[in-house]
Amino acid sequence: MKKIGIFYGSTMGRTEKVAEMLQREFGKKNADVYNIKDITPDDILKYENLIFGTSAWGIGDMQDDWEDFIDTLAGMDLSGKIIALFGLGDQKTYPDSFADGLGTLFCRLPDKTNVVGSWPVNGYKYYCSSAEKDGKFVGLVIDEDSQPQHTEERVKLWASQLKKQLK
Ligand SMILES: Cc1cc2nc3c(=O)[nH]c(=O)nc-3n(C[C@H](O)[C@H](O)[C@H](O)COP(=O)(O)O)c2cc1C
């Protein structure tokens, strides 16, 4: 498998923690982790396998540093790259916009052809999520606020699925 670039935006450290858990699953020599606020487009372009992660901050809102970077990403040529997404949210407090950051991140990708890593909605309780498309989430959804007990198994399962889908 080619090396993976994991890019996250995180305000309180939870998305960062999940990014690091994912890196451990793939092995440190197979995956690099970056905070989206510290990067340039070249950092993204050097990887064939990309994982982007954001938390949610209101209806349709990504984490602030992703909000700052998204216009740059939307203008980039990511054709041919395999992309997987993950999002954090809190279904108990924000059931009307659960994991909406993930939904917006997907929506703003310049090329959705090679997006992998959809995830079942079973096991979550919410009313609306822009991350849900055709009965599935567009990527891994983690809820460290109201379901932290599931984080580890979800990360492990998703990473094992991705190993078959990445280049
Ligand atoms: C002001 C505020 C607004 C939030 N809005 C949402 C939301 O609309 N949907 C959601 O699922 N989670 C929402 N959350 C929960 C965060 O996405 C969640 O706590 C996440 O784990 C934070 O990750 P981070 O520390 O990596 O930024 C909100 C949290 C705060 C404090």
The ligand as an ORCA input file, in Angstrom:
! r2SCAN-3c Opt
* xyz 0 1
  C     -20.409     25.207     19.874
  C     -20.433     23.778     19.405
  C     -21.193     23.445     18.293
  C     -21.236     22.116     17.844
  N     -22.042     21.800     16.769
  C     -22.172     20.505     16.410
  C     -23.063     20.115     15.354
  O     -23.757     20.935     14.756
  N     -23.160     18.802     15.036
  C     -22.441     17.830     15.700
  O     -22.578     16.660     15.375
  N     -21.570     18.176     16.687
  C     -21.427     19.468     17.045
  N     -20.554     19.802     18.058
  C     -19.767     18.728     18.724
  C     -18.349     18.636     18.201
  O     -18.303     18.391     16.821
  C     -17.667     17.483     18.962
  O     -17.546     17.836     20.322
  C     -16.313     17.092     18.403
  O     -15.886     15.905     19.026
  C     -15.254     18.156     18.583
  O     -14.067     17.711     17.963
  P     -12.706     18.546     17.971
  O     -12.268     18.641     19.381
  O     -11.776     17.740     17.179
  O     -12.991     19.878     17.346
  C     -20.484     21.122     18.509
  C     -19.707     21.474     19.627
  C     -19.688     22.776     20.074
  C     -18.852     23.095     21.299
*
